[in-house]
């Protein structure tokens, strides 16, 4: 019974994640693609042209197309200098992908652009104008980049962490927590170790008993530049159930 509740709760999260691009037309469900304006397509092709490698101020890396939505400061590569992570959003196109820039500080107090990603931070709104996450947070602490996305109900929270290894910014941890009908479920994934922990709380019983299971999956090395934490956790959960 507990196992069924756990699978039901997390499967609802997977269903929501995989069906954000569907809507009803004439009582039939069809798949739709987000309406992306022409300037969005252009901005993607100009990514490497817009950002110079070294600048004096973090704002110097931001083109007129974008504005800084979030900023985090801290020593990310553990060289004793305060680095900066910027989340950028398109000023006029809410459906455009948001970008993250990782700016490493130089000894002369300038900054160099080390990493960029169009996929780590999700779109702010879906194609019908619904905000994807209630609260979003980004921070740098003790050499770790934290990205925390909070949602109410079955959509759940999604937290991810990245660290530098030999010049690569690598995904080291994903955590998701979901509240579904009859249970609360958590999934904790360490890709480099290939370790997944699934925890379930049965809220249908008065004492709300919990159950924890550990799974060993293939070790993975996911680079910051080209991955989506949401996609990774969905694929990992599906592989556990095969």
C-alpha positions as CSV (number, residue, x, y, z in Angstrom):
1,X,0.0,0.0,0.0
2,X,2.8,2.4,1.0
3,X,4.7,1.6,-2.2
4,X,1.6,2.3,-4.3
5,X,1.0,5.6,-2.6
6,X,4.7,6.6,-3.1
7,X,4.6,5.8,-6.8
8,X,1.2,7.6,-7.2
9,X,2.5,10.8,-5.6
10,X,5.8,11.0,-7.5
11,X,4.2,9.8,-10.7
12,X,1.8,12.8,-10.5
13,X,4.9,15.0,-10.4
14,X,6.3,13.2,-13.5
15,X,2.9,13.6,-15.2
16,X,2.8,17.4,-14.4
17,X,6.4,17.8,-15.6
18,X,5.9,16.0,-18.8
19,X,2.5,17.6,-19.6
20,X,3.2,21.3,-19.2
21,X,3.1,21.7,-23.0
22,X,-0.4,20.2,-23.5
23,X,-3.8,21.9,-23.5
24,X,-7.5,21.1,-24.4
25,X,-9.0,22.0,-27.8
26,X,-12.5,20.9,-28.6
27,X,-12.4,18.6,-25.6
28,X,-9.2,16.9,-27.0
29,X,-5.8,17.1,-25.5
30,X,-3.1,18.2,-28.0
31,X,0.6,18.9,-27.6
32,X,1.6,22.5,-28.2
33,X,5.0,24.2,-28.5
34,X,5.6,27.5,-26.7
35,X,5.1,30.5,-28.8
36,X,8.6,32.0,-29.1
37,X,9.0,35.4,-30.7
38,X,11.5,36.0,-33.4
39,X,13.7,38.0,-31.1
40,X,14.0,34.9,-28.9
41,X,15.4,32.8,-31.7
42,X,17.8,35.5,-32.6
43,X,19.0,35.9,-29.0
44,X,19.9,32.2,-28.8
45,X,22.1,32.4,-31.9
46,X,23.9,35.4,-30.6
47,X,24.8,33.9,-27.2
48,X,28.5,33.7,-27.8
49,X,28.7,37.0,-29.7
50,X,27.0,39.1,-27.1
51,X,29.2,38.3,-24.1
52,X,32.9,39.4,-24.0
53,X,35.2,37.1,-22.1
54,X,36.6,39.7,-19.6
55,X,35.0,42.8,-18.2
56,X,35.4,45.1,-15.3
57,X,31.9,44.9,-13.9
58,X,29.3,42.0,-14.0
59,X,26.7,44.3,-15.7
60,X,29.2,44.7,-18.6
61,X,28.4,41.1,-19.7
62,X,24.6,41.8,-20.1
63,X,23.5,42.9,-23.5
64,X,20.5,45.3,-24.1
65,X,18.3,42.2,-24.8
66,X,18.5,41.1,-21.2
67,X,18.1,42.3,-17.6
68,X,19.6,40.8,-14.4
69,X,16.8,38.9,-12.5
70,X,18.9,37.3,-9.8
71,X,22.5,37.6,-8.6
72,X,24.6,35.5,-6.3
73,X,28.0,36.2,-4.9
74,X,30.6,33.8,-3.4
75,X,33.8,31.9,-3.9
76,X,32.7,29.3,-6.4
77,X,36.0,28.0,-7.6
78,X,37.7,28.2,-4.2
79,X,40.5,30.6,-5.2
80,X,39.8,33.1,-2.4
81,X,38.0,35.6,-4.7
82,X,34.3,36.4,-4.8
83,X,32.7,35.1,-8.0
84,X,29.2,36.0,-9.3
85,X,26.3,34.0,-10.9
86,X,23.8,36.0,-12.9
87,X,20.3,34.9,-14.0
88,X,19.2,36.9,-17.0
89,X,15.8,37.2,-18.6
90,X,14.7,38.7,-21.8
91,X,13.2,42.2,-21.3
92,X,10.3,41.8,-23.7
93,X,9.8,38.1,-24.4
94,X,8.6,36.2,-21.3
95,X,8.7,32.9,-23.2
96,X,12.4,33.2,-23.9
97,X,14.8,30.9,-22.0
98,X,16.6,32.4,-19.1
99,X,20.4,32.3,-19.1
100,X,22.8,31.8,-16.2
101,X,26.3,33.4,-16.5
102,X,29.1,32.2,-14.2
103,X,31.6,35.1,-13.8
104,X,34.9,34.2,-12.1
105,X,36.8,37.1,-10.4
106,X,40.4,37.8,-11.5
107,X,43.1,39.0,-9.2
108,X,42.9,42.5,-10.8
109,X,39.2,42.6,-9.7
110,X,37.9,42.2,-13.2
111,X,35.6,39.3,-14.2
112,X,35.9,36.5,-16.8
113,X,32.9,34.7,-18.3
114,X,33.6,31.0,-17.5
115,X,30.3,29.2,-18.0
116,X,26.9,29.9,-19.5
117,X,23.7,27.8,-19.6
118,X,20.3,28.2,-21.3
119,X,18.9,25.1,-19.7
120,X,19.7,24.9,-16.0
121,X,17.3,27.7,-15.0
122,X,13.8,26.9,-16.4
123,X,11.5,29.3,-18.3
124,X,9.7,31.7,-16.0
125,X,6.3,31.3,-17.6
126,X,4.6,28.6,-19.7
127,X,2.9,29.2,-23.1
128,X,-0.4,30.3,-21.4
129,X,1.3,32.7,-19.0
130,X,1.3,30.6,-15.9
131,X,4.3,31.2,-13.6
132,X,6.3,27.9,-13.4
133,X,7.6,28.3,-9.8
134,X,6.2,30.2,-6.8
135,X,9.6,31.2,-5.5
136,X,13.1,31.0,-7.0
137,X,16.5,31.3,-5.3
138,X,20.1,31.1,-6.3
139,X,23.2,31.3,-4.0
140,X,26.9,30.4,-3.7
141,X,28.1,28.9,-0.5
142,X,31.4,27.2,0.3
143,X,32.2,26.4,-3.4
144,X,28.7,25.2,-4.2
145,X,26.2,26.9,-6.5
146,X,22.6,26.3,-5.2
147,X,19.5,26.7,-7.3
148,X,16.3,26.3,-5.4
149,X,12.8,26.2,-7.0
150,X,9.7,26.1,-4.8
151,X,6.2,25.0,-5.7
152,X,3.1,24.4,-3.7
153,X,1.4,21.0,-3.9
154,X,2.1,18.1,-6.2
155,X,4.5,20.1,-8.4
156,X,6.9,20.1,-5.5
157,X,10.3,21.7,-4.8
158,X,13.4,21.2,-7.0
159,X,16.8,21.9,-5.6
160,X,20.1,21.4,-7.5
161,X,23.8,22.0,-6.6
162,X,26.9,22.4,-8.8
163,X,30.6,22.3,-8.0
164,X,33.9,22.8,-9.9
165,X,36.0,19.7,-10.7
166,X,39.1,20.2,-12.9
167,X,37.6,23.3,-14.5
168,X,34.2,21.8,-15.2
169,X,31.1,22.9,-13.3
170,X,29.4,19.6,-12.5
171,X,25.9,18.7,-11.1
172,X,26.5,17.1,-7.7
173,X,23.0,16.9,-6.2
174,X,19.3,17.1,-7.0
175,X,16.5,17.0,-4.4
176,X,12.8,17.1,-5.1
177,X,9.9,17.1,-2.6
178,X,6.3,16.6,-3.5
179,X,3.0,16.5,-1.7
180,X,0.4,14.3,-3.3
181,X,-2.9,12.6,-2.4
182,X,-2.1,10.4,0.6
183,X,1.6,10.9,0.8
184,X,4.6,13.2,0.8
185,X,7.6,12.0,-1.3
186,X,11.2,13.1,-1.5
187,X,13.9,12.0,-4.0
188,X,17.6,12.7,-3.3
189,X,20.1,12.1,-6.1
190,X,23.9,12.3,-6.2
191,X,24.8,11.7,-9.9
192,X,28.6,11.4,-9.4
193,X,28.0,8.6,-6.8
194,X,25.1,7.0,-8.6
195,X,23.1,7.1,-5.4
196,X,19.4,7.8,-5.1
197,X,17.3,7.9,-1.9
198,X,13.5,7.8,-2.1
199,X,11.6,8.7,1.1
200,X,7.8,8.5,1.5
201,X,5.5,9.7,4.3
202,X,2.1,8.1,4.5
203,X,-0.2,10.9,5.5
204,X,-3.3,8.7,5.4
205,X,-2.3,7.1,8.8
206,X,-2.5,9.1,12.0
207,X,1.2,8.6,13.0
208,X,2.3,9.3,9.4
209,X,4.9,6.5,9.1
210,X,7.8,7.1,6.8
211,X,9.8,4.7,4.5
212,X,13.2,5.2,3.0
213,X,14.8,3.2,0.1
214,X,18.2,3.5,-1.4
215,X,18.9,2.8,-5.1
216,X,22.2,2.4,-6.9
217,X,22.1,3.8,-10.5
218,X,24.8,4.4,-13.1
219,X,27.3,7.1,-12.1
220,X,26.9,10.3,-14.3
221,X,28.8,13.4,-14.9
222,X,26.4,16.2,-15.9
223,X,28.0,19.5,-17.0
224,X,26.4,22.8,-16.1
225,X,26.4,24.1,-19.7
226,X,23.9,21.7,-21.3
227,X,21.6,20.0,-18.7
228,X,18.2,20.5,-17.1
229,X,17.9,19.3,-13.5
230,X,14.2,18.7,-14.0
231,X,14.7,16.5,-17.0
232,X,17.4,14.6,-15.2
233,X,15.4,13.8,-12.1
234,X,12.4,12.6,-14.2
235,X,14.6,10.3,-16.2
236,X,16.3,9.0,-13.1
237,X,13.0,8.3,-11.4
238,X,11.7,6.4,-14.5
239,X,14.9,4.3,-14.7
240,X,14.4,3.3,-11.0
241,X,10.9,1.9,-11.8
242,X,11.9,-0.1,-14.9
